[in-house]
């Protein structure tokens, strides 16, 4: 087996990146909370982009219900911690990778360690992990760490960037202090206001926000990872247009449609408020 060589392993990136940019990416550190549906693909995609330093967190283990969409889910990984499996997969891509693992997930008491030396946060938390997500994005806003979230919705990815000096996660979504079901509605509407994915849901009984349950596809998860990596590259290298919230971008692979939305005020915007009211009525809340 030939010895690992970073320059050779990532040489096919050169052209789209300069050699200097590739070396710059090598030195960046990215934090990813959640190694499930999107988080695992985020890690592996960014590792193949040549990023070498990561802080990753997840407190769950793989189960059979993960097989349809999660990067590390396989018979050989059943009941194994997701962070351990994904760290091994990333090191199999780059054995020189510096990966700090947080098997207890993200909590108030470990946020300083989780975000230590971090240049960028990429969100991989479960849709319903509202408390953790509010803490993480709040920390990013306070510490001026750019944060990227790309939501897997149907067969689409809904992108929002929260950048230092721009609109914060809380200013956009307005989740603080609200009941969990209300948070779910506001989060769902805010993630992709164009709602490109709403046209082809085949079985509506599979969506139950009260039971914290909804369908997801590998189409969306892998699409999200590509979108997030593109944003990460631009943010970390300081080149290319990066749209910050209240701008949002959604691409739907099923419908072959792209939407760019602008919602000043986020969920306070009249269009989002109307969508939230309709969702409340449909759920009877």
ZAMARGU-4260 file (C-alpha; in steps of 0.2 Angstrom, whole numbers, plus 5000, padded with zeros to 4 digits):
<rodrens>
0) 5000/5000/5000 | 5008/5017/4995 | 5010/5030/5009 | 4996/5043/5011 | 5001/5060/5003
5) 4989/5074/5005 | 4995/5083/4989 | 4991/5068/4978 | 4975/5063/4987 | 4967/5080/4984
10) 4976/5085/4968 | 4960/5083/4958 | 4953/5098/4967 | 4967/5109/4960 | 4960/5119/4945
15) 4944/5123/4954 | 4955/5128/4969 | 4973/5135/4968 | 4986/5125/4977 | 4987/5139/4989
20) 4969/5138/4992 | 4970/5119/4995 | 4983/5122/5008 | 4972/5135/5016 | 4957/5123/5017
25) 4969/5110/5025 | 4972/5122/5040 | 4954/5126/5043 | 4943/5118/5057 | 4925/5115/5055
30) 4913/5110/5069 | 4898/5099/5064 | 4885/5095/5077 | 4875/5079/5072 | 4882/5064/5063
35) 4865/5058/5056 | 4856/5062/5040 | 4865/5077/5034 | 4880/5078/5047 | 4889/5062/5041
40) 4888/5067/5023 | 4894/5085/5028 | 4909/5078/5037 | 4914/5066/5022 | 4911/5079/5009
45) 4922/5092/5018 | 4935/5079/5021 | 4936/5075/5002 | 4937/5094/4999 | 4953/5093/5009
50) 4948/5100/5025 | 4958/5091/5039 | 4952/5098/5056 | 4935/5094/5063 | 4925/5095/5079
55) 4911/5083/5078 | 4897/5079/5090 | 4883/5066/5092 | 4876/5056/5106 | 4866/5043/5096
60) 4871/5026/5089 | 4866/5019/5072 | 4850/5009/5071 | 4840/5001/5056 | 4829/5015/5053
65) 4844/5026/5048 | 4848/5015/5033 | 4838/5024/5020 | 4849/5040/5022 | 4863/5041/5034
70) 4881/5040/5028 | 4888/5029/5041 | 4873/5017/5043 | 4876/4999/5039 | 4875/4981/5046
75) 4893/4983/5052 | 4889/4999/5061 | 4873/4994/5070 | 4873/5000/5088 | 4889/5009/5086
80) 4891/5027/5091 | 4889/5038/5076 | 4903/5050/5080 | 4915/5035/5081 | 4910/5027/5064
85) 4910/5044/5055 | 4927/5049/5063 | 4934/5032/5056 | 4927/5035/5039 | 4934/5052/5038
90) 4951/5046/5044 | 4950/5032/5030 | 4949/5047/5018 | 4963/5056/5026 | 4973/5047/5040
95) 4981/5064/5045 | 4964/5071/5049 | 4963/5080/5066 | 4946/5075/5073 | 4940/5080/5090
100) 4925/5069/5095 | 4911/5074/5107 | 4901/5058/5110 | 4890/5067/5123 | 4883/5079/5109
105) 4882/5098/5112 | 4876/5105/5128 | 4878/5121/5137 | 4893/5115/5147 | 4904/5109/5132
110) 4901/5123/5120 | 4917/5132/5123 | 4927/5116/5120 | 4916/5111/5105 | 4919/5128/5096
115) 4938/5129/5101 | 4948/5135/5086 | 4933/5133/5075 | 4932/5143/5058 | 4915/5138/5053
120) 4900/5129/5060 | 4890/5117/5048 | 4873/5111/5056 | 4869/5093/5056 | 4857/5092/5071
125) 4841/5083/5070 | 4826/5093/5065 | 4818/5093/5082 | 4834/5097/5092 | 4828/5114/5095
130) 4836/5117/5112 | 4853/5112/5106 | 4851/5121/5090 | 4847/5137/5099 | 4862/5136/5110
135) 4874/5132/5096 | 4868/5146/5084 | 4867/5158/5099 | 4885/5154/5103 | 4890/5156/5084
140) 4882/5173/5084 | 4890/5179/5101 | 4908/5172/5095 | 4906/5179/5077 | 4908/5161/5070
145) 4899/5159/5052 | 4886/5146/5052 | 4878/5136/5038 | 4862/5126/5038 | 4855/5116/5024
150) 4839/5107/5028 | 4834/5091/5019 | 4816/5093/5014 | 4809/5080/5002 | 4821/5079/4989
155) 4828/5096/4991 | 4840/5106/5001 | 4836/5123/5009 | 4851/5134/5013 | 4852/5148/5026
160) 4869/5156/5030 | 4871/5166/5047 | 4886/5177/5046 | 4895/5188/5058 | 4887/5205/5058
165) 4871/5199/5048 | 4854/5193/5054 | 4856/5180/5068 | 4847/5163/5069 | 4835/5169/5083
170) 4831/5185/5074 | 4827/5175/5058 | 4817/5161/5066 | 4810/5168/5083 | 4810/5152/5092
175) 4815/5157/5110 | 4802/5154/5123 | 4789/5146/5112 | 4781/5129/5114 | 4790/5115/5105
180) 4776/5112/5092 | 4776/5131/5088 | 4795/5130/5086 | 4793/5115/5074 | 4781/5125/5063
185) 4791/5141/5063 | 4807/5131/5059 | 4799/5122/5045 | 4792/5137/5037 | 4808/5147/5039
190) 4820/5134/5032 | 4813/5135/5015 | 4800/5149/5012 | 4798/5144/4994 | 4791/5127/5000
195) 4796/5119/4983 | 4795/5101/4991 | 4776/5103/4996 | 4770/5097/4979 | 4775/5079/4979
200) 4773/5072/4997 | 4765/5055/4994 | 4758/5050/5011 | 4754/5065/5022 | 4751/5053/5037
205) 4770/5051/5038 | 4772/5069/5044 | 4768/5071/5062 | 4776/5086/5071 | 4767/5082/5087
210) 4776/5065/5087 | 4792/5072/5081 | 4792/5062/5066 | 4794/5065/5047 | 4800/5056/5031
215) 4817/5060/5024 | 4827/5054/5009 | 4846/5051/5004 | 4843/5062/4989 | 4840/5077/5000
220) 4854/5072/5012 | 4868/5071/4999 | 4861/5086/4990 | 4863/5096/5006 | 4881/5091/5009
225) 4886/5097/4992 | 4877/5114/4994 | 4885/5116/5012 | 4902/5111/5005 | 4901/5125/4992
230) 4896/5138/5005 | 4910/5132/5016 | 4923/5134/5003 | 4917/5151/4999 | 4917/5157/5017
235) 4933/5149/5022 | 4942/5155/5007 | 4934/5172/5006 | 4929/5171/4988 | 4912/5170/4979
240) 4895/5177/4984 | 4888/5171/5000 | 4870/5175/5003 | 4866/5178/5022 | 4849/5177/5030
245) 4836/5183/5027 | 4841/5177/5010 | 4837/5159/5007 | 4840/5147/4993 | 4832/5130/4990
250) 4835/5118/4976 | 4823/5104/4973 | 4830/5089/4963 | 4813/5081/4960 | 4805/5096/4953
255) 4822/5103/4945 | 4818/5120/4952 | 4828/5133/4961 | 4821/5147/4972 | 4830/5162/4980
260) 4819/5170/4994 | 4822/5186/5003 | 4812/5188/5019 | 4816/5204/5029 | 4812/5200/5047
265) 4813/5182/5044 | 4797/5174/5052 | 4791/5191/5056 | 4789/5194/5038 | 4770/5195/5032
270) 4773/5180/5020 | 4781/5169/5033 | 4768/5174/5046 | 4754/5169/5034 | 4763/5152/5030
275) 4764/5149/5049 | 4746/5153/5052 | 4741/5141/5038 | 4752/5127/5046 | 4745/5131/5063
280) 4727/5129/5057 | 4731/5113/5048 | 4738/5106/5064 | 4724/5113/5075 | 4735/5123/5086
</rodrens>
